[in-house]
Amino acid sequence: MTVVRIWTGREASALRAALRLSIRDFAEHLGVGVRTVTKWHVRGEDVSLRPVMQSVLDTALARSGDEVRARFELILGTDNEPAPGPCGCTTLAVPPALLVEQWDHRKIDALAEFLAEERELMPDSALLLSQEWRIIDPPQVVETRAGRRIGTRLAEVVVERTDALRRMDDFLGGGDMLDLVRRELRATLDMVRDASYTEKTGRLLLGAVGELCQVAGWVASDAGLYHRAARYYLGGVVAAHVADDKSLAANLLSSLSYQVANVGDPRDAVLLACTAYHGAEKTATPTTRALLLERLAWANARFGDTQATLRTLALVEEAFADGNLEYDPVWVYWLNRDEVDVMAGRCLTELKQPKKAIPLLDAAVRRYDDSHAREMALYLSWLAEAHAYDGSVEEAAQTAMRALRLSASTTSARSADRIRVVRRALQRYRGNASVDEFEERAAEVLDRTIG
């Protein structure tokens, strides 16, 4: 019979791999928290488990079949290879491991390959990486390849080009932007791989790569390419970590949490958003903290935790009030008073509190124009949903029709999804002439133009 003298994170992770369970499923199997299992995996032999956990794992191993125990022994005996996980993948099927002391061109090559891959990520990849970037010091950037010498100005140009793409996204949908951003990211990575530069310039360049990954992830998500977006976000976290930019890493991770909240498990979204916020809490500007807290509020709203949502929205207000644009990173330029009110209105709509949501959404929408077609379509969809919950049927149908017209003019999967949500909210009012007109038009537009 297989016996473990002392359980550390290494043995616990080996048992999880032998059982072929995800972090979440393994936590449920043992009756412990997901964060606990994640810590075991990240810290490995550096964390010795408490006696009660030793007993729990002893029991889990004893109850395992012969095949599981054989795999467990095999995994522990293969120190230099990552443990196999579900579907035969490795549990570290994420960007190049952050547990390195030096970052050289081979790591950049590996990052470029990761960003180019099409394979689906393992479910727990984001949870693992979200812990690693917080607890591992940034590696030294080492110059190892001869090539055209580049300086800080070129890195600054890459950041400027990224900012121009980011602002284009204010007016275009993900389907229009994705190829352009993808080409820019590929060209930037090729430049970073083939050139020589100082450590300082290397960090600037990798920070630029991280910013490009955030834009790429955002537009890929908007185009409905969620696995591709997750890969961009996670690759960007690695680049930001090497660049020693905690705020950027947090922005990337919280962007992923926003996607997960919308199309995945809200519990994972809450964990990712919490990790992003606490990882950058001490170094981020007040406006950046407000942005990270907004995404945490949205994840809590999607999870259905009213009290946590309201507490977080109050923190958003405090952080935003302390903001100073002069000290903010360029990528937080868009977070203004209207956007703060819109997110609060969205969260309140999600929590079925329409009377509080409608004034916030209505006032913000009146200050936008239709040149921001995607944003207007999204914001109007939440306003229409809030009116539907409030029983204001005519208002809901008219607002929904306007959102539909704007949505049909974009290549945004998010706006199309929101129209579907509004259709469901208005289902109970079928028979009303305005609602029926919207339903007929929505079915036609979604079938022909969007979906």
N, C-alpha and C positions, 0 to 999 in steps of 0.2 A: 504494500500500500504506500502511495506517495505521501511523504510527510515534509512539512516546511518548518524549519526550526524557528525562524523569525520572519514574519511578513513585513516587507518594505513595499514601497510603491512599485518596485520592479516586479516582485512576485505577484502582486495584485493585478498589475496590468497584463502579466503573462496569463493569469487565469482568465481574465476577461477575453483575451485573444483566443485562448483555447476553447472557450465556450462560444466563440464567434458572436459576441454581443456588442452592440454599440455602448457608448458610455451611459446613455440614458437607460437602456435596457439592463445593463449590468447593475446600475444603481438600484433599479426597481427589484432586480433579482436578489440583491443583498438587503434591501430595505434601508439604504442610506441615501444621502443627497448627491445630486449630480456634481456639485462643486467638489465634494469630497473625493469622488472617483477621478475627476479631472486633476486635482492636486496630486493624487497618487501617480497618475500617468506622467505629469510634467516633471515632478521632483524625483521620481524613480527611487534609487537607493538612498537618496538624501532624506527621505521621510520614513520613519519607523512608526508603524501603526499602534494605536492604543490597544491594551489587552482585550477590550471588548470586541474590537474589530478583528484582532487575531483570531478570536473564537469564531466569529461570523465567517471568516474566510476558511478556517479549518473545516467548518461544517459544509460550506459550499463545495470545497474540494472533495471532501469525503463522499458527498452525495452525487458527485459527477461520475459518469460512466468511464469505462476503461479507455475509450477512444479520446475523451477529453483529457484524462490524466496523462495519456501518452503524448498528446500535443503539448500539454503544459510542460512536461519534462524536456521535450524537444526545443520548445521556445526558450526556456531558461538556459539550455545548453548551447544556444546560438547567440552569444553575446554581441556579435558584430552585425547582426541583421535585425531590422525592425520586425516586430511581432506581426504575424498575419492576422488580419481582421476579417470582418464580414465580406463575403463575395470573393475571398482570396486576395483582397487588396491589403496594402500595408496600412497600419493605423496612423502612420505619419504621411499620408498621401496629401501633403500640403506643400507649400513652397519650401525651398531649401531650409533645413533646420536652423533655428535661431541660436542653437546651442553651439556656437562657434566663436573662436577668439579673433579670427581674421576673416575679412570679406575680400575676396579677390575676383578676378575675371571668371574663374570657374563657377563661382556662386552666381555671378550675373548671367552666365550661360544657362545655368539651371533655372534661374528665375524666368528668363526669356522662354525657355522650353515649357515651363509650367503655365505661363500665360498663353502659350499657343496651343496647349492641349485641349482636346474636346471631351475627354472622359469626364463622367460625372464625379463630383467630389463625394467623399464619404460623409455621412451625416454629421459625424462629430469633428470634422476637420476644423470648422470655425470655432467650436468650443475650445479645442486644444490650443489653437493659435491665439485665441483671445486671452488665454492665461499666460502663454509664453512671452509675449511682447512686454508684459507688465513686469516680469520678474527677472528677465535676462538682460544684462548690460549690453548696450550696442557694441558690436565688434569693431576692431580696428580695420579701416579700409586700406588695403595693401595694393600698391601699384606693381603689377607683375608682367605687363605686356608692353612691348614697344609699339608705338603708333603715333598718330598726329597728336601733338601736345595741345590740350585745350585748357582754358582757364575759366574763371568764375563768370565772365561775361556770357559765354555760351550757355552756361547753366541758367543764367538769368533770362536769356532769350527763350529757352525752353519753357520756363515758368510763364513768361509773357504770352507765348503762343498757347499754352494750356489755358490761361485765363481768358484768352479770346474765344477759345472753343467753349469754355464754360458759359460765357455770356451769350454765345450763339444758341446754346441749349435753352435759354430763356424764351426763344421764339420758335424753335423747331422741335419736332418730336424725335424720339429715340430712333425710329426707323430711318429718318433723314440724316442723323448725325453719326450713326455707329461706324460706318465704313471710314469716314473721315477721321474719327478719333482713333480707330484701330490702326490706321496707317501711320498716324502721328506717333502712337505708342511704339509701334514696331521700329520706326526710323530712329526714335530716341534711344531705344534699347540697343540697336545696332551701333549707334555712335558711342554709347557708354561701353559696349563690349570691346570695341576696336581701338579706342583711344588710350592715351596715358594722361594722368592727372595727379595732382596732390590729394592727400586725404581730405582736406577741406573741400576741394572742388568735387571730389567723389561723393561726399555727403550731399552737397548741393544738387548734383546730378540725380542721385537716388531719391532725393526729396522731390525733384521734378517728376521722376518716374512715378512716385507715389501719388502725386497730384493728378497725373494723367490717368493712372489706374482708377482713381476715384471718379473722374469724368467718364471713363470708359464703362465702369460698373454702373453708373447712374443711367447712361443712355442705353446700355444693354438691358437693364432692368425695365426701363421705360418701353423698350421694344418687345418685352415679354421673354427675353432670353435669360432666364433666371440663373441657370447653372453657369453660364458664361459670365454673368455679372458677379456671382459669388467668387469665381476664380480671379477676376480682376480685383475685387475688394481685398481678398486674402493676399494676393501677390503685392498689392499696394501696401498692406500692413507691414510686410517684410521689408519693402523698400524704405518705408517711413521709419521703421525701427532702426535700420542701418544708418539712416540719415539723422538719427537721434532727435526725431520730431514727434514727440508724444501726442501733441494736439492733432497732427495729421493722421497718425495711426488711429487715434480715437475717432476721428471723423470718418475714416474708412470703415472701421468696425461698426460704428453706429449707423452708417449708411446700409450696411448689410443687415443690421437689426431691423431697420425700417422695412427692407424687402421681406425679411422673414416674418415680420408682424403682418404683412399684407398677404403673403402667399404660403406661409409655413406655420410652424407651431409658435403661437404667441409666447409660450413659456421660454422657448429658446431665445426669442427676440428680447424678452425682459433681461435674461442673463447676459446677452451680448451687449445690450444698451447699458446695463449697470457696469459691466466690465470696462466699456469704453469711457464712461463718465469718470469712474474712480481712477482709471489709469492716467487721466490727464487733468484731474481736478486741481492739482497743485500748480500746474504749469500753464494751463489754458487761460486765455483772456476771458473776462466776464461774458462777452458776446458768444464766444466759442462754447463756454459752459452752458449758456442758454440754449444753444443749438443741440448740444448733446442731451440736455434735459428734455427738450421737446421730443426727441425721438424715444427717450425713456417713457415720457408721458403717453405717447402714442402706443408703445408696446403694452403698457399697463392697461390702457383703454381697450385695446384689442383682446387682452387677456380677461377683461371684465372686472378689474380691480378698481372700483370707484374711488376708494379712499387714497390709494397709492397714486392714482391719476391726478386727483385734485391737489394732493400735497406737492407732487412734482410740478404741476402747472404754477403753483405759487412760487416755487423755487425758480422757475423760468422767469417770472416777472421780476424777482429780486435780482437775478443775474443780469437780465437785459437792461434793467435800470442803471446798473453800474458800468455798462459798456462804454467803450471809447473807440470809435472806428480807426483812430490814428494808430492804435497798437494791435489791431486785429489782423490775422492772416487774410490774404486776398480772397480765399475761397469762402469766407463767411460774409461777403459783401451783401448778399441778398436778404439776410435776416433783418427785417425792419419791423416796425410796429404792426403793420398790416399782416405780415406773415405770422407774427406771434399770436395775433387775434384769430387768424384763420386756424392755426393748429389747436388753439383752445376750443374754438367752435367745432372743429372736427372731433376732438376727443369727447366733448359734451354730446355731440350727435351720436357717437358710437356708444355712449353710456345711456342713451335714450333720455336725454335731458334737453329737449328741443327748445323750450322757452328761454333757456340760458344761451343756447347755441345760436339761435336765429339772429339776435341783434349783433353779435360779433361777426358772423359770416356776412350778413347783409351790408353792414357798414364797410367791411373790407372790400367786398365785391364791387361796391359802388365807386371805389377809388382805383379800380383797374380798368383797362380797356381791352377790346377784343384782339389787339395785336399780340397779346400774351394768350394765344388761343388755348393751349393745353392747360395752363394754370387756371384760366377762367373756366374752362370746361370742368376741371376737377373741383374748384371751389363752388361753382354753381351746383354741381352734383350733390355736394354735402348740404348745401342750403336747401335743395329740393327734398333731400332725404329728411332733413329736420322738419320741414313743413309737412311732409307726409306723416311723420310721427306725431306732429301737433294737431293733425286733422284738418289742416288748411289745404284742402284738396286742389282748388283752383290755382293757388299760389305754387303748390308743389308741381303741378302739371306744366304750368307756364315756365317755371324755372328749369324744369327738366328738359323741356323742348329747346330752350336756349342752350343748355349744356350739350344737348345732342347735336345741334347744328355746329357748334364749335368743335366738338369731339370728332365729327366727321371730316373736319378739315385738317386733322393732324394724323401722324403715324405713331400714336401713343397707345400702347396696350393698356397702360394704367387708366387712361380716360375711358377706353372701351369697357374695362372692367367696372369702372364706377357707374357707367350707364346701366350695366346689368344689375348692379346693386339697387339703383333707383327704380328700375323696372320691378324688382321684387318688392320693394317698399310700397309701390303703388298698386300691386296686384289686388289688394283688398278693396280698392276703389274702382275696379272695373265696372263699367256701366255708366260712369261719368263721361260725358262727351269729350272733355279735355284730356282726361286720362286715356281714353280709348284712342284718341288721335295720336297721343304721344306713343302709346304702345305699338300702334300700327307703323308709325314712322321709325321707331327704334328697331323693330324687327327687320324692317327693310334695310336700314342703314347698317346695322350690325352684320347682317347676312352678306350684303353687297360690298361694303366699304371696309369695315373694321375686322370682322371676325370670320 
